[in-house]
Amino acid sequence: MSLLSHPRLDFDILPYPPVPKTQALSSLTFKPPPLDGSLTIPEFYDWHYHNSPEHPVLIFPEEDGRQRTVKWAETTQAIHTCARILQRTISAEQGAETIVGIFAASDTITYFTLIAATFRAGFAPFVISARNSPAAVAHLLSTTSARHVIVGSDAALLEALDAALNLMQESNPSVVLPGRSTMPTFEEIFVADTAFELLPPCRPDVNSLALIFHSSGSTAFPKPIGWSHRQLLQLAVVPYFGERDLTGVRLSCHAMPMYHGMGASQTLWTATMGITVTAARPQAPPVPATPENVLMSAQATGADIIFCVPSFIEAWSRNRATIEYLKSIDGVFYGGGPLNKKAGDLVARNGVSIYILYGSSEIGIPAPILPPDNPGLDWEYFTLTKQYTGSYVPNGFGQYELQFKRPLQPNPYQIPSVINGQLDGQDAYYTSDLFVAHPIKPGYYKVFGRADDQLMHSTGEKARMLAMLQLSDGHYPRVQTTVMFGRGRFNVGVIVDPRPEYRFDPSDAAKLAEFRNAIWPTVERMNDYAPQHSRLFKEMILVVSPSKPFDYTSKSTARRQTIINNYEPEIEALYQSVAETSQVDVELPAAWNMEQTLPFVRKLVHQVLGSASSSLGDDDDVFQHGSDSLQATWIRNTLLRAIRDSTTLSTNGVAENIVYQHPTVNKLSSFAVRLASRGIVVASTSEDGKLAAENMQEMVDRFSRNFSRGIPNGNCQVSDGDGDVYLITGTTGSLGTALLADLLRNPKIRRIYALNRYSRTTSLQARQEEAFKNLGLPLHLLDQSHRLTLVETDLADDNSGLTSTLVEQFRVSVTHIIINAWPVDFNLSLPSFEPSVKAVRNLIDLALSSYRTHPPAVTFVSSIGVLSRRKEKTIASEVPATADEAAGTGYSQSKWVAESILQNVASSTPLKVSIVRVGQLSGARNGHWKASDWLPTIVKSSRSLGLFPDFDDSKVVSWIPLEAASQVLLELASKPSEGSNIFHLVHPKPVRANLVSRAFSSTLRIPLIPYIEWLDLLETRAQVASTIGTDSDDLREIPALKMPHFFRTMKAGWEQNGSGREAWGLPSLDFTRAFEASSVLRQNVRPIDEAEVERWIGYWGNRGFL
């Protein structure tokens, strides 16, 4: 009985303090019973027989479709009838608590009545999930010393109970087995009896055992959890701490198992506040609940609220008529598991009120029952009611564990049934549930996962098991459930239980390969988010055998440890098989010289890239041929493993980004030769500044050869009086979209050619429309086919990727070229940007080949990143930068290369060039600020870390709103002057950085910390991640962990004192030339203030980023 001990309080708290007056405010049929502890739950039923006889308790549809309403008078009679049956069947031991197990999957009405009758008979019902295995049932009955078991009439349950009793007998031959009886039917309980009399009054001790739930048992056997009559009243008054009067409200319990805590609670809430339960027609055996029959019966019984499992909502989200019906009722509750966010958002956007009901068998239900307002897209979040004073304790990784203290002062409404820790020196219950705070609503949290949902590799690194659950969370139709394994191993694997229609015998190698291939694209998408040490290889996918089906809990979750134990032979054999093979089947080089290494690396890269490598040459950039971060990791790991296996060299210090730094077969081969032969390990920072500058200059020289102003084939020149025609690249990003909108608004511009890269999945028209929607721009601007031509092309091609007809049109008409397209990836090295540099040269040649008297003016959208390594402590002038100043990242190096090429062409040809170094762009008028940018990354990471970086009064920011930047840039492009001109585009009126930081701190409600300390905290968190591993959830909540080099560069800028740096390490810029040339800058540019910050946060929140 020790496992059933429930906390007993050392103070007398009777009578209970009054509960809030929120229920039965206007009911004419329901009279609430005394809730001060003077009556217990079993006594409530007798109370309503006399005081609320006409109040409806249960509603179900008859066979002919009519509603059958069961009121308290009839319900109480049925409870007493059933209680008498139980008293005749079960022998009670004098002075002992008699525990009666209920192991059934009965209909809701009959099960409801049986629980209430067990109370009234003086016994303690133990509701046992019908999903439990015989071993789990045996464990539960033995642990609780249950005296009797009531079992459903289903053959499967009868067989399971027989097996469980046999297991009990085998493990302890002297055990006294519990008695057993079959569950009464509805017809046996609900009988008309004119001679009916109530049983004699029954008042149990408030501290005696009243009811037993059990845990789900996902990691081990389920644990019984006892509730006393005192604690049961705590659960019974939960609705009184809500904000809606639910008396008489019809709650659909069609999909709610009565052995679930929420199901059993209805035997309490119907009695304490008069909610009405609607359910399916009673019958034995019951009809299993499906999304279709639950919906039909809920409609037939006039349900106001539906409680269901998440999969039902996901099914309903696909039907427009169903959504319209759900919108017409008060709402839908879900619990027992996560709801697919896409499905939830879809239903919520259509006006359906969705509510999460959070609770546990150990503490009860601390979430409000039907909050007063539709939560909209915040349906995942909830707040604790005033009944509970839980504490959200940070775990140091951006999440919080919910914990509840055992009260020292009288509080009858928060008595944990389990004590498993201490909080502030007091006994407490740790839920092990992790939560994430709402970005802007204090006190609101959403469920993140379980604190114990992670496993430890043999390396000490950790992997969160939730990552693989995405396979079975509505993301992929072939998969029902997954269980991840790999504790103590070097890498992880997963056991997949396919949905019934896709199940097969995995001993069939062909079918196994086919199934693995079918789900592999989904696995690859998850691998993109998983930490390197926890990515899944195809060979590590096991599939459930028909002879070893998964064991599930009452919440339909897999019993992970039981399953892993069951599949231990298959798991061991799988690891042995994988250990005997290589990740990539490539023969090691006989010697680590260039002659032997080059073929090895070539074959390795081609095998990893697969079909994408068909046209890959030894000097081609792998990232330009479709390589992604996962493939780069595979190449790196296989290469380093080959070196370790054939040399005595340790590769522990080798950088993560070696493939980024050496992105061609030749360069990677050279790196491997140097590493293997001399142990040279490349540091994780960028290339040495001197070497980087040399590479930058070499690229400038290579693309600056043979400039010539010539008209092809002797064509005649065209006069310049035909109106302006703009060619602009990159119009689907934020700045490009704003530029295109401003060009289209200008009636003086005759035509616009918008050139963008190809997409395999989405048309350019669709991408452009989506970009306009993101910025809140009117789509009708794009309906100007006589002025706007959208062109998909690859400007890095030798022929600019353009048809000869288009080239001719450009030569005849284009007056201005704006080069805006540029990949933004701070991990890539300079060689990976070469296609963009080549595109610049191709556009230069196009401009020089113009038929017009004066070639089109070229405006290049550059970046203040070209000054990222500037060491002078003075404000940077609008003059050419040195290669050393721009050698921070591959991105800034490539921008400097393009600037230099354009300066060279301007000095040697009639081409007029404007180079606009754009400073930090802030959000659009609607708050749009691309979530992947560095500031949103800092904001989201700070919210998870619980601290936001601050600055002293000496630091400023000169961020300029997107619309203003677009207007200034077009103004500068429209008025070119001779030669090359450099402009700095920043806000003309900088503001103190701490004003912005404080606005973020105030809106997000998180404290400030000096910038240096914040960076140290981030570095520490990154070190922890590199040691124990980080998972996809960590990276989503602290995205700054994905950009360590970028933030190290910012820190280097911050450490440079004086007026040469703004906050965040950005260089301070002189903008005299831009100010003189732009009337927009001389007027009132929208300031950066608290309202602006609130717009950004609101936008990120609405898009689900925060």
N, C-alpha and C positions, 0 to 999 in steps of 0.2 A: 504494500500500500504506500510505501514511501514515495514512489514516483507520482502519487496522486496528491501529496500534501499541498494544500493551497494556503497562501499567507494568512495567518490569523493576526488580527490587529490587537494591540495591547491597550486599546481604549474603547470605551463604550460610546457609540455615536448615535444611539437611538434616543429620540426620534431623528430621522434624517432631516436635514434642512429642506425647505420647500424647493421644488424644481421651478424653472421659469414657466410662466403661464402662456404657453404657445399652442397647446393642443385642446381640442374639444371646445373651441371658443364659441361656436355657433351650432353645435350638433343638438338636435332634438331627441335623439335616440340613444346617445352614448353618455354615460356618467362615469368619469374617471374614478377608479378606486383610490383609497388612501395610499400615497406613495411615501409615507414617512417611516416605513419599516414595521408598521403595526400589522400588516398583512404580508404574506409571502405569495409567490406566484401561484401555487396550487389553490390558495384561497381566493385569488382574483376570479377564477372561473365560477366559483359559487356566488361571489359578489354580483357578477353580471347576470346570473340566472334570476336574481331578484331585482337588480337595478337597471339593467340594459337589455331586457329580454327581446326587444324588437330591433336591436341594432344588428345590421348584417355583418357576419364574420367571414363567410366563405361563399364564393359564387363560382359556378361551373356551368357549362352548357349541357343540356340534356341531349339525348340521342336525336330528338326531333328538332334541335336547334334552339329551343327555348332556354332562357336563363333559369337556373335553380339557385335560389338564395337561401342560405342557411344562417339563421339568426342565433343570437346568444342563447336563447332558451333551448333550441334544438341542439346547438353545439355542446352546451353544458351537459345535456342529457346523454349525448353520445360519449362524451368524455367519461362520465360516471359509468355508463354501460361497459365501456372498454376497461375501465379501472377494475370493475368487479370481475371481468374475465381474467385479468392479470392476477388479482388477489387469489382467485381460485386456482390458478395455474402455478404460481410461484410461491414457494415457501420462504417466508422471511425469517431471518435469524434475529431473535430478540436482542435489542440494543446495538445491532450492527447496521451499517449502511448497506442496503441491498442494491447491488449494481446489476442493471438489466441491459445487456447489449442488444442493439437493434441493427441487424445486418440485413438490409433490404433495399430494394430499388422500387419501392411502392409508389403509387400515385400520390400526389401532394396532399390531397384532402385526408386520405386514410393515415398517411405518415404523420401529418400535423396532429391529428386526433390522438394517435398512439403516443406521441411524445407527451402531450398534455395529460393523457390518462396515466402514464407512468409516474409523472409528478404526483397526480391526485391519489394514486394507489399507495403512495408513500415510498416509492422506489426512486433510484437515481438512474435516468436513462443514459446510456452510453451510445451515441450515434456513431456507427462505424461505416466508413465509406464502402460502398458496394464494389469499388474498384480495387480494394486491397487484395493482395495475394493470400493464399492459405497461410503462408509463413507469417505474414504481417498480422493476419487475424489471430493466429495462435499467440503471437507475441503480445498483442493488445489484451486478449482475454486472460493470459497468464499474469501479465503485469498488474492488472486491475483486480484480479481474483473475482471476476464477474460470476454472479451466481446463476444467471440464466441468460439465454440468447433467444431472441425472437428473430426468426429468419424468414425472408421472403419465399414465396412459392416457386420462384424461378428455379429450374433444374440446375443452372450454373451456380447459383448461390448455395443451393443445398449441397452440391458436390464440393464447393469450396469450404463450407463449414465442416463437412465430414472430414476433409483432408486436414483442416486446421485442428480439429479435435484429435485426430490420429497423431499429428505432430506433437501436440501437448502430451499425449499418453506416452509416445516414444521417448521424449526428452525427460519425462519424469513419471515413471510407472505408478508412483503412489499418488499422483495428483487426483484431486476430486474434480471431475469435469463438470462444467456448468450444465444445467438442464437446458432443454430446448423445446421450442414450440413454434408453430407456423404463425405467421402474421395474420391477425384477423382481417376479414374483408370489410369493405364499406357497408355491405348489406348486413353484416353481423353486428356492426357498431351503431349504425343509424337505423334504429328500429323504433317504431311508434309504440309507446308503452303508457297507457293511460294510468297505470298504477305506479308510475315512476316516482322514486324518492331519492333525494340526495344521500350520498354516503355520509356517515358521521363526520363531523368537522375534523380537520387534520391540520395541525400547526407544527411544521418541522422546526428544529433549532436553526436559527439563521446562519450559524457557523457550520452546519452539517453539509455534507456533499449533496449537491442538487443535480448536476449535469456534468457529463464528460464529453469533451471534444477530443480530437487528436490532431497532431501536426500532419502536414502533408507527407512527410517521410521521403523527400526527394533525394536526400543524401544517405539515409539509413532507415531503419524501421521507424514507422510513425510513433510518436510519443503521446501517451494519454495526458490530457490537461483537464484537471478537475476545477469546477466552479461551485462555490458554496451558494446557499440561498441568498446570503447577503450580497455576494458578487453578482448574482443573477439579476438582482434589482438594478445594479449598476448598468447592465446591458439593456434592461427593460426600459429605462428612462432616456436612452440615447436620443430618440426623436424630440424630446422636450428641449434639448439644447440646440435644436435646429431653428430655422427661421420661417418655416411654413407649417400651417395647421394641416396635418395629414389625416385627421379624423374623418372617416368615411371615404377617403381617397382609395381607389381601387388599384392595388399593386399586383401586377401579373407575376406569379411565381411559377409559371409553366416550365421555365427552363432552369429553375432553381432547385438543386438537390436538397432535400430536407436534412440530410446528414451534414450539409455544409453549414457553417456558422450563421450565415445570413438566412438560410432556410429555417433553421431551428429558432432563430430570433423572432420569427413571425408568431410563434406560440406565445411570445412575451408581448410583442407590440400590439397585437390584436387586443390583448387584455389591458394594457396600460394606457393606450391612447386611441384605440378604435380604428386602426387601419383595417381595410377589407382586403382579403386575399382572393385573387381570382386564379383559377387553375383549370387543368384539363378534366374531363369527365372521369370519375373514379372507375377503374376497371383493373382486373388482374388476369394476366400480367399487364402492366401499364404500357401505353404506346410511347416509345422513345421520343424525346423532344427533338424536333428539327427546326431549322429557321422557318420553314413553311407552315408547319402545324402550330408552332408557338404563335406566329403572327396571326393566323386564322382564328385561333381560340382567344387570343388577347382582344381581337376585334369583337368576337362574339360575346365576350363577357364585359365589354365596355371598359377595358383597363385604362387607367389614367397614366400609369407608369409601368414600364416593363423592365424587369431585372433579367439579365442574360449574360452568357459568356461572350467574350470578345468576338469569337468566330461567327456568331450570329449577326452581329452588327456589320462585320465585313461582308457577309453574304447579302444582307439587306441593302448595303451601299450600292449594289449593282443594279437595283431596280428603282426606276423613277417613281412608280406608283407607291411602292413601299415607303420611300422617303417622304412623299407627300402625306401618307398616313402618320408616320412617326412625327412629322412636324406638327400635326394637329393635336397630339397628346402632350402631357406635361413633361415627358422626358424619358430617357433610356438610361438605366444604371448598368454598369458592367463591373465585373470583378473576377478574381481568380487567375488573372494573367494579363499580359500587355495587349492592347488594341493596336493593330497596324495603324501607323500615323496617317498614311495616305487615305485609308478608308475612313478614319475618324474625321480628318479634315474635310473630306468630301461631304460627309453627312452633315457636319457642323456648318459648313459654308451654305448648305441648303436650308438652314434654319432649324435643324433638329437639335434639341437640348440633350447633350451627352454628359453624364456625370460618372466619375470614377468613385467607387465605394471602397475605401481602404479600411481594412481591419485585420485582426489576427485572433487566433484562438487563445492567445496568452493575455491579451489586453482588452479585446472587444473592438468597438467601432469608433475610433476617434474622429472620423471624417463626418461632415454634416450630411444628413439625409435630405436630399433634394434641396440644394441651396435656392435662394429666392430668384436668382437671375440666370438666364441662359449664359453659360460660360463662353460660348462661341468657340474660337480656336484655342482657348485656354482650357479645353476640356480635360487635358491630362493633369492639371494642377488642382490641388485642394488645400484647404487650411484646416487646422485643428479646431474643434468646437471648444466652447468655454468649459465643457465638462472635463477636458483633459489639459494637463499642463506638461506636455512632452517637451523634450529638449532636442534640438537638432545639433548634434555634435560633429564638428568638421573632422574629416579623416585625413586632411592634408593633401588630398588629390582632387579637390573641387567638389566633393560630394559630402553629404551629411548623413550620419546614422541617427535614426530616431530612437530616443531612449525615454523611459518613463520611471520616475522615482516612486517608491512606495511612500505614501504620505506619513509624515511624523505627526502632523496635526490632523484632526478629524476631517476626512474627506471620503464619504461613502461612494463617491462617483468615480474614483480612480484607484482601483485596487488590482494590481497585476496578479494574474494567476500563477506566474512564474517569476522567480527572482534569480537572475544569472549574472549580476554584477553590482557595481556601486557607482553612484554619480554624486559628486560633491559630498562624499562621505555617507551617503544614504543608500540603503538597498534599492536596486533598480532592475528594471527589465530592459535588456538590450534587444531590440527587434532584429538586428542584423540586416535590416532593410536600409538601403542607401537611397538618398533623395538629392535632387538638384533644385536649387532655388529659382523661383521665377525672376526674370531679369529686372522687372520694375514693380512687381506687386509684393510688398513685404508680407512675410508669413505664408506665402503660397509656395508649395513644393510639388514636384512630380517624382514618381518612382523611377529610380535609375536602375536598380538591380539588387542583388544580394551581396553582402560583404564577404560571404564565403564562396561566391561564384568565381573562383580563380584557382588555377593549379600552378604548381611550382615545377619548373624544368630542372633537369640535373645540373644546369649551369647556375641555378639560383634565380634565373629570370622567371617572371610570372606572366601568365596568360589568362585573360578573362574569358570564361566559358561562354559568356553571353554573346560573344562575337559570332560563333557558329549558329546561334539560335536564329539569326537573321534568315537562315535557310528555311526555317519552319515558321516564320512569323508573317506568313502571307506573302512573302517575297517570291516564293517559287512554288508552283502548283504540284510538282512531283513529290515534294517532301512534306511529311507530316511532322516529324520530330528528329532532332539530332542530339547526340550525347558526345561531348568532347572528352578525349583521354590524352594522357601524356605526362601525368604527374611523375616526377623523377626521371623523365626521359629527355633526350636532347631536342626532340621536336614533337609536335602534336599530331593527333589523328582524330577522326570523327566517325561515329557509327550513325548511319542514316536509316531511319524507318520511313520507307516510302508511303505515300498515301495508298489506300487499299487497291485502287485501280492500277497502280504502277508496281505492285509488289511482284517479286520473282525470286527464284532460288539463286543466291549469289555464287553457288558452286558452278554455275554456267558461266564460264569465263567470257564468252562473247556478250552475254546480256549484262554482265557486270561492267565490262568496258563501255558498252553502249550507255548504261546509266551514268557512269562516271563522266563520260563525255557530255551527256545531256545537261548535267548540273554544273559542269566545270565553268562556264561563263559566269554563273552566279558566284561561285567560289572565288574566281579571279577578282570580281568586284569587291568582295569582302577582303581579299588579300591586300587590296589597295589601302585599306584602313588598318589592317592588323599590323602589330609590331613585327619586325623582321624575324625574330626568333619564334613567332607563333603563326607564321603563314603556313597554309595547308598545301601539301603536295598531293597530286592526284592519287598517287600510290597509297596514301594514308587514309583513304576513304573505305571504310567497311560498310556493308549493307546488311540489314537485319535478315537473319535466316528464318524461314517459316517454322523451324523446329525450336527457335528461341525468340519468341515474340517479346517486345518490350513490355515491362511492367509499369503501369501508370498509377498516379495518385488520384485522389478524388477531384483534384483540380485539373485533371488531364495532363499533368506534367510528368515527365519520365522520372522514374526512381533511378537517379544517375548511378549511385554506387552499386545498387543491386545489379543493374545492367552491366556495369563494367566488370563486376565480379563474374557474372555469367559468361561474359565474352573474353575472359582473361586468356584462354588458349588461343583464340583467334588474334587477339591483340599482340600476344607474344610472338606468334608466328609471323605476323605482319612486320613487326620491328626487325625480326631476324632476316626476313626477305629483303627489306629495304636496306639493311646494313650490308648485305652482300652485293648490292648494286650501287651505281653512282647516280647522282642527280641528273647528269647529262653524260651520255655514252660517248666520251671522247678520250682517245688514247693519249696518255701523258707523253710529253716530249722526251726524247732520249737525253737531251741536254738543254739547259736553259740558255741557249744562244738564239740569235734572231732567226737563223735558218730553220731551227727546229720549233721555235716558239710561235712564229707567225702562222704556220698551218694549224697549230693547236688552237690558238686564239680565234682564228678565222672560223674553224669548225664549231667551236664553242658558241661564238656569237650567232652564227647562222642557225644552230640547233635551238638556241633559246628564243630567237626572234621568229623562227618558223617561216611561214610564207612571206612575211614582211621583208625578209632578207634576200629575196630572189634577185634584186637589182643592187644589192649592197656591195660597193667596192671597198677595198682596204683603206681608202682615204675618205670614205663617206661617213658622215656623222650618224651614229646609230639612232639618235633621237629624232633626226629628220626622216628616219625610216620607220618610225612608229614605236620605238622602244619606250617603255614606261619605267616607272620607278621600281616596280616589282621585278621586271626583267633585268634591270640594271643590278638589282640586288642578287639575282640568280647568277649573273655573269661574274660579279665580284666574288661571291661566296665560292663558286666552283673553281675560279682561278686561284683564290687563296688556298683552298683545300688541296688543289693540285700541287701548289708550291710546298705546303706543309707536308704532304705525303711523300714528296721526293727530295726534300732538303731537311736540314735541322733548324730551319728558320722559324721563329715565332712571328705570327702575323697579327698578334693582338693589337698592335698600335697602328695598323694600317687604317687610313681614313675610310669613312663610309662612302665618300663621294668620288672614289677613284675612277669610276666609269664616266662620271660627269666631267672630271678633269682630263680624261684621256678618251674621248668619245669615238675614236675610230679604231679599227682593227690594228693599224700600224702603230698608233700611239699607245694603245693598251699593250701591245706586244713589247714595245720598247720599255714600258714601265715594268712589265713582268720580268724582262731580262735583267733590268737594273736591280729590282727587288731580290730576285732569286740569287743573283751572282754576288751582290755586294751588300744585301740587307738594307737597301735604301728605302725608307718608309716616308711616303709623302705626308706632310702634315695636313690637318683637316682645314686649315685656312686656305685662302687663295694662293695662287702661284707667287713666288717671290716677285716683289714689285719691279725689280730691274728686268727680270725675264719677261714679266707681263708687258712692260713698256716696249720691249723689243718685239714681242709678238704683235702688239697693237700697231706699231709703226710698220712692220712688215706687211700687214694687211692693208694699211693705208696706201703704201707704195704699190702693192699689187693691183689695187682697184683705182689707182689714179693715173694709169698709163693711157696714152693715146686719146686724150680729149680732143674733139674736133667739132667745130660748128660747120656742118655741111648739109646741104639740101640734097636728098637722095635723087639719083637719076636725072639731075638737071631740072627738076620741077621748078616752076615759078613760085616766087614768094607771094604770100597772101597778106593783104593789108591788115592793119590792126583795128579797124573801125567797126567790127561786127558784134561787139558786146562781149562781156566776160564769160568764159567757159572754164569751169573748175574740174580738175581731176583730183580726187582725194582718196587716199587709201585708209583702210581700217575704220569703217563707220559703224561697227556693231559694238564697240566698246563704249564706255561712258563718254569720254571726251569726243570720240568720233561721232557718236550719236548726236551730241549737242551741236557739233560743227555742222553736220548735215542738216539738222533742223534749222539752224540759223541761215545756212545757204539757201534752203528752200523758202524761207520767209522773205528773202531779199528779191524783189521783183526785177532788179537791175541785172541779175545773173541769168543769162540766157539758158545755160545748160549745166548739169552736174553729172559727172561720171563717178560713181562710187565703187571702188575696186576693193574686193575682199577675197579672202582665201576660200578654197573649196570646202565643202562639208559633205560627208557621205550620208548623213542622216537627215539634214534639215535644209530646205531651200534658203537662199539668201534673202528672199522676200520675207519668209517667216522669221528668220533671225533678226532682220531689220525691224519688223513690226514688234517683236518681243523686246528689242532694245528700246524702242520708243515707249512701250508700255512701262518698262522699268523706270524710266525717267518721268513718267506722267505726261508725255508729249502727245499731241493730237495725231491720230493715225491718218487723218485726211491729208496731212502734209505730204505723205508718201504717194497720194493719188494724183501725181503729176507726171504721167508718162511722157508728156511732151517736153519735160524739162529734166527728168531724172532717169538715168540708166544705171541699173545695178549690174555689176560685172563680177562673176566668180573667176578667179585666175590665180596663177602662181607666178608672181613677179620675179621670182628667182630663176625661172626658166631662161634658157638662152634667148628665146624670142619674146621674153616678158610674159609668156603664157597668154598672149593675146592673138586674136585672128588678124590677118593682114588688113581686113576691112576696118576693124576698130583702130588699128595703128594709123591707118590713113586718116580716119576721122579725127584722131587726136592731133596729128600733125597739122591738119588744116585749122582746127578750131580752138584747141586748148590754150588758154591764156595764163592759167595759174595751176600749179601742182602743189598739193599739200601732202607731205609724207608723214602719215600719222601711225600706220600699222607697225607694231613692234611687239614681239613676244615678251611678256613680263614673267620671268622666272629667275629668281636670284640664286638658284642652285646651278644653273647652266654655266659652262665656261665659254670663253670667247669663240672657239671654233664652232660651237652650236648656233651662234648668231650669224655665221657667215652667210646663210641664205638671205637674211634680212639686209645685210650689207650689199650683197649682190643685187638685190632688188633696188636699192638706192642707186647703184651704178646704172642699172638698166633704165631707170626713170630719168637719170641724167642724160643718157644717150638719147632717149626718146625726146627730151626737151631740146637737145642740141640739134636734132633732126627735124625740128618744126619747120613748116613751110611759111610761117609768119615772119614778118619783117623783124620783129623782136621775139626771141624765144620765150616760152612761158617762164614766169618767175617761179622759183622753187622755194617753198617754205618747209623746213624740217622741224618736226616737233621733237625736240631733244629733252633732256632731263637735267635737273640740278645734280643728279648723281655723278656727272662728269667732274664735279668738284668734291666728291665724297672723301678723297684723301688729301685735300688741300691742307697744308700745314700752317700757312700764314694766319695770324690772328687778327687780320683786318677783313673788312667787308669785301667780298669778291666782286670785281668789276666785270662789265659786259665785254670781255675780251676772250680770245682763244685760251683754252686750258692746256696744261701739259699732260703728257701721257701718265706721268707719275700721279698727278692729281686724280685721274680717272681710273686708276688701276685697282679699285676696290672689289668689284664683282664683274663677272662676264657681261652682265647687262650694261653697267656703266662703261666698261671698256668698249663695247660695241657701239654705244651712242657716241663716244669720243671718236671712234674710227669713222663713223658716218659724218660727223661734223668736219673732221679733217679733210675727208674726200671732197665735201662740198666747198670748203674754203679753197682747196686746190683748184677746183673747176672754175670757181668764181674769179680767181686771180689770173686764169689763163684763157678764159673765153668770155663772151658777152653775157653769160648767164648771170642773172641776179638771184642772189641767195639770201634768205632770211633764216636764221637759226634761232628758234625760240626755246629757251630752256625753261620748261614748265616746272614751277615749284609744286608744293603739295596742294592738290585739288581737294577741296572739301565737298560736302554733299550737294546734290541738286536741290531744287526748291521743294520737292516732295520728300526730301530726306535721303534719297538714294545715295548710297556710298557703297561701292562694291565690297561685299563681305570678305573677299580674299585679300583686300588691301591690308597694309601693315597696321593702320590705326584700328580698324574693326577687329583685327587679330588681337591687338593689345587689349581692347575693351573686353572682348569675350574672355580672354585669358585672365584679365584682372578680376572679372566677376567670379570666375572659378577659384582664383587664388584668394579672393576676399580682400584684396588691396589694390589701390590704383596709384600709379606713379605721379609724383608732384614735383614742382620746381620752385626755386626761389624767385624773387621779384625781378632778377636780372635777365631772365630768359623769356623770349617772346616766340610767337608763331606767326607766320605770314601766309597762312593757308588762304586760298582764294576760292570762292564758290565756283562750281562747275560752269554755270551759265555765263558768269563774268569772264572766266578764262576763255571760253569759246568766242565771245564777242571781241575780246582784246586780240586773240590770235588771228581772227579773220580780218580785223582792222590792220594789223601789221602785215598780213599776207597781201592785202589789197594795195598797199603803198610801198612797193619794193624800191630800193635805191641801188645805185651801182655797187658792184662788188659783193662782199659778204657782210652781213650785219648780224650781230649777236644781241639778243634781247633776253632779259630775265623777267619772267612772268610770275609775279607774286602779288600778294595783297598790299596795296599802298599804305594801309594803316594797320601794322601788326598789333596784336594784343598780347598781354602777358600770359604766358603759358599756364600759370597757376590758376587763372580765371577759368580756363577751359577744363583743367583737371578738377577744379572744385565743382564745376557744373556736372561733370561725369560722376564725381563722388556723390553729389547731392541726389542726382536722378537715379543712380543705381543703388544708392544707400550702402556704399562700402567706404571704409576709411581710406585716407591718403597715407602714403609712405614716400620718403624721398626717392627720386628716380634711381639713384645708384643702388639703394637698398632693394628696390623692386627688381632691378636687373640681377642683383646677387641672388635674390630669391628664385628668379626664373632659372638662373644658371644651376642653382642647387637642385631645383626640380628636374632639370634636364639631366644632371648627373645621376640622380636617383633613377630616372627613366632608362639611362644607358646601362645602369647596373642591374636593375631587377626587371626592366622591360616596361613598356607602356602599351596600352591597348587602344583600339579604335575609339572607345569612349573618352579616354584621356586626350587623344589628339583632337577630338571634336570639341571638348570643353576647354582645352588649353592649346589652341592651335599655334601659339607662339613656339611650341616645342618643335614644330616642323620647319622653323626658319632660324636655327641657331646662328648660322653664319651672318645672316642679315642683322640680327640684333647685336652680335659681337661688333659688327662694323658701326652700328649706331652708337654703341658704347664707346668705341674708339673716338668717334666724333665728339661725344659728350665730354670726354676727358680733356679735350683741347679747350683751354680757357680763353678768356678775352671775348671780344665782340665778333670773332670770326665764326661763331656757331650759334644757331638758335637752339631752342629746346629740341629734344629727340635727336640731337647730333647733326641736324641739317645745317648746311652752310648758310651764313648770312649773306644776302645778295644785294648788290647795288642795282637799282632798276631805273636809273636816270634816263637812259635812252628809251626804254619802253614807255616810261611816263610821259616823255615829250612827244612820242609818236602816237599815243593812244588817248583819245578823248574819254574813253570808258574809264580808264584808270584815273583820270583827273576828276571824274565825277564821283558820286557816292556809291562805292562798291559795298554790297551787303556785308555787314560786320559779322564776325564770328562771336556769338554770345550764347547765353544759356538756352535761349529759345532754339537756336540752331542745333545745339547739342541734343536737345530733347527731340528734334525732328529726326536726327540720325538714329537715335536709340529707338524711337517709335518705328522707323522703317525697318531696322534690323529685327525688332521684335515681331512685327507683322509678317516678315518673311521667314520666321522660324529660326533665325540665326542666333538670337538671344533667347 
